[in-house]
């Protein structure tokens, strides 16, 4: 950074010495555009203002006014900046610098179309204008046009190879597209130019994280936090990676982590659901995230309410990045199959990776249209959804990875709901409804959700009653389990496990001779860390058995070798709990205050086993031990689960779909009648 600033300041001073105030002012302002805190550039501009004679009024545009414009912009007085910038453009319409600056002001005001037009005009006047290339790339990235953004970042870097911010942004784009080698190469180039480029170091950590390189990611996050200790989002990212690695070294400091994101800083919402059990905190963070998204989107053409379809069907759009072999599709495949196509026109919009597979193929055959919109801009997707005349748009991602929440901030349909993907409120005025049930959001928790609440009968969670379980004759030994003794299991992702439940599980192993704990090996580092935690608690390491990933039907088959599924506390089992129940394994849960800690309670209630829902750590531990010590009682629970599986509400795919359709019909009809969203019990 220092070398680049020195060069720019040298050029500015040279322009002053040769009597060229226009070039000098542009050079100093360029320094401030890239490095707003540079004291030398600010002082030089002020000195120019005082020293120049009235003859400088012939500058293009006049220097004092340009300095005033820059000051307005840097001070956040955007309305004043826009007004002055417009005045200057009328007399200096060919100033590429001024046009670009006006574009940046429009960008800051959320007028992205005007901003893009300004950047393009600046480049038509000066094609090698680096700042306009960079600004244009950021604008295209902000509206989801990644291909265009990539091109303009590359052009900015080709013109200025030492443009560290452009290299860092390029790296982030590659990270989003899962091109990790290219991402890290761009980040490393940025760091070579500027070792303090926080965005680049953060990007390397995220790329390592996404590739499962957890130990390097932890080390990199620690480095970047040392550079930017006030960044709460970095602290959340670090704790998220540590949780994935089963690294509980910082767990005593979790109270401090639970306090982040409560003061207006935007932080990643999803990882905190597994750390902070307080739903009031989740709402505060969600509102901050939603406000940031609205600010990013800026002004959008208002939605024209579509006329009713000629065939009378309600048009529903489901939006997700997970229309492939993913938990969302394991659960929803039956819903898509059973939707009443005579009453509903179903459109699926996929913005995730284009992954082939049986579930994606089945979905494509079960809907009226399936559109891969991954490489489409937000504006183009919005236009397509409006062209389809959607009555209802359903967000299946929320604040989870690979989301495109900006689409919903643009308003895709008159009614917008969130369901299934994100277990919590979105705190957003642009999401009208959340799908839940009476267990997930009881009356005393209603205040923690900004959306109107749809309470489905049974459980909010759909299930496919045609999910295949592999016809295998496997034995316990095939999975490293003892032939005798009780098998406790928890196939939750490792990041959901904390010392709180792990201590209970280790107590159970000590109290139940011959028992083992069967966990999912998310990654090698987590496996070794969990084995170390077992030994630290005085339990023989061989009593922890780690399961490797398997194809879904094979996984359901191996689950039958477990005796009791033990749920986690802060963020419990969701799809994994349904997997266990579908395979005939009872689930023991402890219902917490927030959505993620209540899903298994919802599922057990809908499966007819509410007695397996506890409400304190002590009751959870006591019931687990009682079931383990009473084989007849546990066998009775298993027998009832097996007998009820075909008839219980949880696995009645048709009934669940019809209830969902009644909800969709009700909220669409209310919208057509001009009525505001309200809570609905189906």
Protein Blocks (a to p, Z undefined) as FASTA:
>chain_A
ZZmmmmmmmmmmmmmmnopaklmmmmmmmmmmmmmmlmklmmmmmmmmmmpcfklmmpcc
dfklmmmmmmmmmnopamlmmmmmmmmmmmmmmlmklmmmmmmmmmmnopamlmmmmmmm
mmmmmmmlmklmmmmmmmmmmnopamlmmmmmmmmmmmmmmlmklmmmmmmmmmmnopak
lmmmmmmmmmmmmmmlmklmmmmmmmmmmnopaklmmmmmmmmmmmmmmlmklmmmmmmm
mmmnopaklmmmmmmmmmgoklopacdfklmmmmmmcfklmmmmmmmmmmmmmmmnmpad
ddddddddfklpacdddddfklccdfklmmmmmmmmmpcfklpccddddfbdcdedfklm
mmmmmcfbdcdfklpcfklmmmmmmmnopabdcdfklmaehiafklmmnopafbdcdehj
lgcdehiaklmbdcddfklmgfklmmmpfbdcdddehifbdcdfkbccdddfbdfklnop
afbdcddddfbdfklpcfklmmmmmmmmmmmghiacddddfbfklmmmmmmmmmmnopaf
klpccdddddfklmmmmmmmpmbdcddfklccfklmmmmmmnopacdddddfbfklmmmm
mmmmmnopamlpccbfklmmmmmmmmmmmmmlmmmmmmmmmmmmmmmmklmmklmmmmmm
mmmmmmmmmmmnopacddddZZ
